[in-house]
Amino acid sequence: QVQLVESGGGLVQPGGSLRLSCAASGFTFSSYVMRWYRQAPGKERELVASISKSGDSTNYPDSVKGRFTISRDNAKNTVYLQMNSLKPEDTAVYYCSANNYRTYWGQGTQVTVSS
């Protein structure tokens, strides 16, 4: 049974940091590109970070570049998203996704940036 379980979301003040985790099971984690997406109310789902199967290549959109860092631990079947210098516009539900010939999604974790 494939599972992607996100954790680490919550309420943080502007300028603060959060670290999201996504624990994977039920598939060969190291064979999948991993991505983090977010979706704010009334908006389309947006890609915020991706990491190659080995972890040696990452990509970010300009909106989060320099503030967010994606990493993975293939021994622990886990992908992380370190988010620094958070802004109110980062408020969204954050989802992890595993991508190969199939795509798997987690259930999401809420991140709220507010004073």
C-alpha positions in Angstrom: 0.0 0.0 0.0 1.5 3.3 -1.1 1.6 6.0 1.5 3.0 9.5 1.5 2.6 11.2 4.9 3.4 14.8 5.4 4.1 16.4 8.7 5.6 19.6 10.2 3.1 22.1 9.1 1.6 24.7 11.5 1.3 28.4 12.3 4.4 30.6 12.0 5.1 34.3 12.1 6.4 36.1 9.0 10.1 35.7 8.8 10.0 32.4 10.6 10.9 28.8 9.5 9.3 25.4 9.2 10.6 22.1 8.1 8.2 19.8 6.4 8.7 16.0 6.2 7.1 13.4 3.9 7.6 9.8 4.8 7.1 7.3 2.0 6.2 3.7 2.0 4.9 1.0 -0.3 7.1 1.8 -3.3 10.8 2.1 -4.2 11.4 5.6 -3.0 14.9 6.0 -4.6 13.4 5.4 -8.0 11.1 8.4 -7.8 11.6 12.1 -8.4 10.1 13.8 -5.4 8.3 17.2 -5.5 6.6 19.5 -3.1 3.5 21.4 -4.2 1.3 23.9 -2.5 -2.3 25.1 -3.0 -3.7 28.2 -1.5 -7.5 28.8 -1.2 -8.9 29.7 -4.6 -5.6 29.1 -6.4 -4.2 26.4 -8.5 -1.7 23.9 -7.2 1.8 25.3 -7.6 5.1 23.4 -7.7 7.6 24.7 -5.1 10.5 22.3 -5.2 11.7 19.1 -6.9 14.6 16.8 -6.3 16.1 14.1 -8.4 16.1 10.4 -7.5 19.7 10.6 -6.1 19.2 14.0 -4.6 22.0 15.6 -6.5 19.7 18.0 -8.5 17.1 20.4 -7.2 14.8 23.0 -8.8 12.7 25.8 -7.5 10.5 28.5 -8.9 11.6 32.1 -8.4 8.9 32.6 -5.8 10.7 30.4 -3.2 14.3 30.3 -4.6 16.8 31.1 -1.9 14.2 30.6 0.9 13.2 26.9 0.5 15.4 23.9 0.3 14.3 20.4 -0.6 16.4 17.4 0.4 15.9 13.6 0.7 17.2 10.7 2.7 16.8 7.6 0.6 17.8 5.4 3.5 14.8 6.8 5.5 12.4 7.0 2.5 11.8 10.6 3.5 11.8 14.0 1.7 12.1 17.3 3.4 11.3 20.9 2.7 13.1 23.5 4.8 11.3 26.8 4.5 13.0 30.0 5.8 12.0 33.6 5.7 8.4 32.7 5.4 5.9 35.2 4.0 2.1 35.4 4.4 1.8 34.5 0.7 3.4 31.1 1.5 0.2 30.2 3.4 -1.2 27.1 1.7 -1.6 23.3 2.0 1.7 21.7 1.1 1.7 18.3 -0.6 4.5 15.9 -1.4 4.4 14.0 -4.6 6.3 11.0 -5.9 6.8 10.9 -9.7 7.9 8.1 -12.0 5.7 6.2 -14.4 3.1 6.7 -11.7 2.4 9.7 -9.5 1.5 9.4 -5.9 0.3 12.2 -3.6 0.2 12.8 0.1 -2.8 14.2 2.0 -1.2 17.6 2.6 -0.2 19.6 5.6 -1.3 23.2 6.4 1.2 26.0 6.6 -0.1 29.3 7.9 2.2 32.4 8.0 0.6 35.1 10.0 1.3 37.5 12.8 
